[in-house]
Amino acid sequence: MQNKWAIKQNTWLGGYILASIILYSLFAYTLQRTQSLKLVLLYAGLFWAFYRLVALLKNHAKWLTGLAFGFRALFILAIPNLSQDFYRFIWDGRMLLEGFNPYLYTPQGLLDQGLLPVAQTQELINGMGSLSAGHFTNYPPLNQLCFVMAGLLAGKSMIGSAIVLRLIIILADLGTLVYGKKLLKACNLPTHHIYWYLLNPFIIIELTGNLHFEGVMVFFLVRSLYLLHKNQWQWAAILFACSISVKLIPLLFLPLLYNWFMPSRPLDSARGDNTDKNTLFLSGRALSSSKYILNEDTLHSKSRPNSFLKLVIFYIIVFALTLVSFLPFYNPQFLTNYTETIALWFQNFEFNASVYYLLREIGFWVSGYNQIALIGKVLAIAVLGWVLYLTFARKNNSMPQLILSMLWALAGYLALATTVHPWYLTTLLMLSVFTQCKFPLAWSFMIVLSYLAYSQNDYQENLWIIAFEYVVVFIVFLWDLKTNKALDN
């Protein structure tokens, strides 16, 4: 009977692997963004296979690792088919190699002047689309360095540039695997949880497939958190700055580090403090109602800096290195261009939003026109207030607590954002593997529905589809709150 069960298990396992290979290949080389039904069916099939593979192979890390990077290898020769950003990456890299500051010029502006500053100018502008071509770049300096590497190593080859960028992202994923496992061990969590991120079709498609650099940012962030756990906070600050210099989103987490650095009273484990029971439960460990074990590395660790001065130095290192990374591009016009471009994401652009779309409808009803400029500012202030609440209302002096607060901070930001592109969920999903929260995993499945806005050549969102996406995510979110008591401590 046992042999029959093993054969059946292996048959299913082989079927899931073969199905994944076929579906990823179809996704990478035959799918067009306007093919909505094909997109959803392929993605749903991949997600089911992913879920079963992690469940069947959770005790076989080598297999899961091989599959994760083997599936990534299937995309090596593919041109991104769901996102146009890849063309802007190539443009910025080539601009730098030609001696231009990419923060000072818009592609369309140069073309309107009759200038063709880089090879394949017209092809790149057509590829990136009018929205990107008409605005200044918003990609930070370390991200720009990756674009330059593609230009140096691939020359004028589009596919060559894709391969170089893809290899950088895959290497970052490898680093995330190594240090993600170390951090999971530090939190007393099963290391196979990392594969809910690494093997997730959402991550493979959006990062390796569509070449978004959130994966590189995540690597630096995870590495920084692990160094914080080891009390190597100076090096952690350097890696944190690198993370910001790839994508600005880690700036959101800086206030949350306040209590990590501040002195606190050691925990008296004999008292059985209920707050710390909740912390342990949230980080994924089962507890007995009468007896539990506290791990000094994960609760009120003596290895924490315990110094306000060290907190200040940490912030100085982070901000100084971030500013230094921007110095080669500094120009009075650069500062104006960059800040205005960032502001556009709060006051002009809108895509796949949740709370904002509800407020937008109220604004239409009250005033008769889109109040995005006002609503965007109010929501930005609300995000700041939410982060400050998490900073001072929660302890954040153990790694599970700190990561959980980061997850709630980012979840609040995404809930209130006017624009939520699929790849924005990357960091949220990574943080979730250190908790019991399931709504980021559910969202990584539902987010594919946002691409249905491109089912026609003319972009148009269906608000009913967006509502369905967020209703499902919100239901799972409520379930997390009910089962995890995630905001109690």
N, C-alpha and C positions, 0 to 999 in steps of 0.2 A: 504493500500500500504506500509506504514511504517513497519507494522508487517511482511509482506512478505519479505521485504528487510532485517529485523533483522534476520528472520529465515534463509534466504539464507546466510547471513554473518556468522551466527553460524554454519551452515552446512559446509561451506568452512573452517571455523576455526577448527572445529572438524576433518575435513579431513586432514588438514595440520599437526595437532598434531599427529593423528594416523599414518600418513605416516612417520613422523619424527621418531616416536618410532620404527616402523618396520625397517626403513632404518638404523637407528643407531644400532639396534640389529644385523642386517645382517652385517653391517660394522665391528662391534666389535668382532663377534664370528664366522663368516663364511668366511670373506675375507682373501685372501692371496695376498701378494704384487705383485706376478707375474700375477694376474688376472686383466689385464689392463682395459678391457671393463667394467667389473663389478665395478671396482674402480671408473671409470669416471662416470658411470651411477648413482651409489649410491651417489656420491659426488654432482653431478648436481641436483639430486632430493632433497637432503638435503639443498642445497644452495637456491633453489627456495622456498622451504617450509620456510626456515629461513627468506628470504626476505619478504614473504607475512605475516608471523607471526609478525614481527616487525611493518610492515605497519598497520596491523589490530589492534594490541594491544598496540600501542605506548602510549596510555593514560591509560593503565592498567599495571602499573609497577609490581604489585604483581604476575600477570599472567606470565609476561615475566621472572621474577626472578624464579618463580616456574618451568617454562619450562627449563630455562637455567641449573638449577642445577638438575632437574629431568632427563634431557638428559645425563648429566654427570654421574648420578647414574647408568645408563645403562651399563657403562664401568667398573664398580667396579670389576668384576671377570675376566676381559679380560686381556690376555697377549698382549702387543703391537705387531701389525702385519705389520706396515709400517717402523719401525725403530728398529735397533739392539742396540741402545745406552743403553737401559734398562739393558742389561746384564753387561755392563761396570759399570753402577751405582752400581749394586749389588756387583760387584767385588771390587770396591774401598771402599765401606762401610765395607765389610768383611775383607779386608786387614787392614784397620785401627783398627778394633776390635781385629785382631790377632797381633797387635803391629807393623805392617809394615807401612812404609811411602809410600803411593801409587804413589808419585811423583818420586820415585827413582827406580822403577822396572816396566818393561813391562810384561804383562801376558805371552806372548810367551817366553820371555827371562827366566822367572822362570820355565816354563814348559820344556824348552830345557835343563835346569840344573837338570831336574828330580824332581823338587820341586812342591808340591801341597799345597800351603800355606793356601787355603781356601776350605771350603766345596764345592763340585760340580765344582772343578776347570776346568775339561775338558769340562763339559757342558756349563759353562759360557764362556769359550774361543771360543767354537764352535758357541755359540749364538751371541757373539759380532762381530765375523768375523775377518779375518786376518789383516785388516787395523787398527782396534782399538787395537787388541791384540799385534800388532807389534810396537806400539808407547806408549809414556808416557802419563799419563792422563793430560788433560788441564782444568779440572773443578776446579774452585776456592774454597776456604775453606768453605764458608757458604753452598755452594752446597754439599760439602763433608759431612757436618754435617747432611744434609738431608739423604744422603746415609747411614750414620752410624745409624740414627734412624730406617731405614728400617731393618738393620741387627740386631739391638737390639730387636726390637719388633716382627720381623717375623722369626728370627732364620734362619733355612735352607730352609724355604719355599719360592719358587719362586713367587707363587701367593700371598702369604702373604706380600712379599716385594713390589709387584706391588700395593697392596691395601694401604700400608702405604705411599708409594710415591704419590699415586693418591690422598689420603686424604690431604696431605700437599699442593699439587697443587690446589685442590678444595678450601681449606681454603684461599689460596692466592687469588684465583679468587673472593671469597667472600669479602675480604678486598679491592680488586680493585673495586668491585661494590660500596662499601660504600664510598670510598674516590674519586673514579672516578665521582660519582654523585656530591659530594661536590665541586670538581674542576670544573665540568661543570656549576654548579650554580654560582661559582665565576667568570666564563667567560661569564655569561648571556646566556648560551646555554641550550637547552632542555635536561633534564636528561635522556630521553629515548635513546639519542645517545649512551649511554654506551652499549646498547644491540647490536649495530652493531659490537661491540667487543665480548661481553659476550655470545651472542647467536649464533655467527658465527660458522658454522660447522668446519671451519679451526681451530679455537681456541679450540673447544671441542675435535676434533680428535687429533690435534698435542700436546696439553697439557695434557688433561685428558686421552686421548686414548694412545698416544705414550710416555707419561711421560717426556716431555721436560720441563725444569725448567725456561724457559723464562717467564712464568706466575708469578713465585715467584719474579723474578727480576723486572717485570713490577709493581707488587704491591708496592715494596719498592720505585721505581721511582715515581709512582703516589703519594704515601704518602709524599715523599720528596717535590714534586712540590707543593702540597697543603700546606705543612708547610712553604715553601718559600712565598706563597701567604699570609699566616697569619703572615709573618715576624718573624717566629720562625726558623731563619736560622741556629742556632746551631743544633737543632734537625734535621733539614732538611739535614745538612751535615752528621749526623750519619746515617740517612736512606739512603742517597745517597751512602755512603760507603758500607752499607749492600747490596745495589743493585749491586755494582761492585763486591762484594765478592760472588755473585751468578753467574753473567755473566759479563765479562769485557766490554761489549759494551757501558755502560753509560760513560766510560772514554771519549768517543767521544764527549759528551755533555758538559764537564767541561769548555772548553774555552768560550762557548756560554753564560755562566753566568756572563761574565765580565761586560756588560752593565746593568745587573740586579742590580749589587751592586754599580755601579758608580753613583755619583750625576748627576742629569739632571735637566734642566729647567722645571718647572711645565707647563703643557699644558694650554694655554689660550683657553678655550672651545668656547668662543664667536667668534674666528676667523674662525672656520670651517675648520681646517687644513685637506687637502685632504689625506695626508699620514695616518692620524688616521682614516679617513673614510675607507680607504682600510683595515686597521687593523681590524676594526669592521666587515666589510663585510667578510673578510677571516675567522673570528671566527664564522660566521654563522648567524649574525643578519641582518635583512633587514633594509635598510636605506632609508630615504626620501631624495630627492635631495635638499630640502630646509631646512630641520630641522632634527636633530638627537640628541640623548641624550648620553652623555659621562658618563660612570660609573667609578668612581675614583678607584674602586678596580681592574679594568681591564686595565686602561690606566694611565701610569705614577703614579702609586700608591704612596701616601705619606708614606705607610707602608714599602716601600722598604728600604734596609739597607742604601743606599746612602753613602757608605764608602769603599774606597780602602782597608783600614786596615781590615774591616770585610770580604772582599773578600779573602784576604790573609789567615785570620784565617779559613775561610770556607774551602779553599784548604788544609790547614794544617790538619784540622780535618779529611777530606776525605782521604788524603793520609796516614796519621798516622794510622787511624783505618784499612785501607786496608792492610797496611804493618803488623800491629799487628796481623791481622787474618792469615797472612802467616807465622808468626814467629814459631808456633809449628812445622812447616814442614821444617824450614830452614836447609839447608845443602849446601855447595858449589856446589855439584853435582845437587841439586834440581834446583838452579838458572839456570844452563846450560840446564838441561833437559826441564824446563818449557819454557824458552825463545825460545829454538829451536823448541819445539812443536808448540808454537804460530806462529812462523815464517813459519812453514809448510803450514799454511792456506793461506799464501800469495805467497809462492814460490814453492810449490809442488802439493798441492791438487787443483782439478778443478771439478766443478759440477754446472750445471744450470747457468752459467755465461752469461753476455750479452756483454758489451764493451770488456771485456777480450777476449772472443772467437773471436771477430772481429780482435783484435790486434794479437791474436795467429795465425790466418790465414795469416795475413800480415807477421808475423815473419817467418812462414813456407816458404812463397813465397820468402822472402829476403835471409834467411840463410839456409833453408832446414831442420831445426829442431825446436823443441818447445822451445821458448824463455821465458818460464814462470818465471824463476828465475829473469831475467832482467825486464820483463813486470810487474811482481808482485811488485817489488821495486818501479818502476815508478808510478804505480797506487796507492801504499800506500802514496807516496809523494803527489800525486794529491789529495787524500782524505784529507790529512792534509791541503793543500792549500785551498781546498773548505771550510773546517771548519773555518779556519782563516778568509776567506772572509766573511762568515756568521757572524762571531764574530764582525768584525769591520765595515762591510758595512750595517748591519741592526741594528735597535735600541735595540731590545731584552729587553726592559725595561717595558713591560707589559706581563702578563701571556700568552695571545694569541700569541703575537709576539715571545716570548721565545719558546713556544711549536711548533710553525710553523717552526722556525729555526732548532729546534731539528729534526723535520720531514724531512726537506730538507737535513740536514747533514746526517741523516741515509739513506735517499734515494740515496744520492750521493755515500755513502759507498757501498751500495748494488749494485748500478749500475756498480761500478768499481771493485767489489770483484771477485776473481777467483772461489769462492765457495759460492753458495747461496742455502742452504738447506731450505726446506719449513718453518720450524719453525723460521728461521731468520726474517721472516716478522712480528712476534708477536708484537714487539715494534713499528714498523712502523704503524701497524693497530691501535694500541691503541692511538698513537699520533694523528692519522687522525680523531678520533672522536671529537677532539677539533677544527677541521678546516672544511672547505668545500671541501677539497681534496678527490676525489673519487678513484684515481688510486690505493691506497693501498687496498681498498675494492675489486676492480677488480682483483688486483694481488692475493689476498687471494683466489679468485676463480680459476684463471688460473694456480696457482702454482701446483695444483694437477697433471698437465701434466708432471712435472719433475719426478714423480714416474714411468712414462712409461719407463724410463731407466732400470727398474728392471723387465720388462715384460718377459725377459729370465733369466735363472739362472746366465748367465754371464752378468754382468752389461755393458750396452752399450747405450750411449745417441744418440738420433736422433736429429741432429741439426735443421732439418726442424720443428720439434715439438717445440723445444726451441725458434726458431725464431718466430713461431706463438704466443707463450706465450708472448714474449716481444713486439711484434708488437701491440697486443691488449692492453697491459699495457701502451705502449708508446702513443697510440692514446688517451686513457683516460687521460693520463698525459698532453698531449697537450690541451685537452679540459679543464682540470683544469686551465691551464695557461691562456687560452683564457677567461674563464668565471670568474675566481677569481683574475686575475692579481697578482698571488701569489708572484712574486719576485719584485713587484714595490716599496714596502716600505722598 
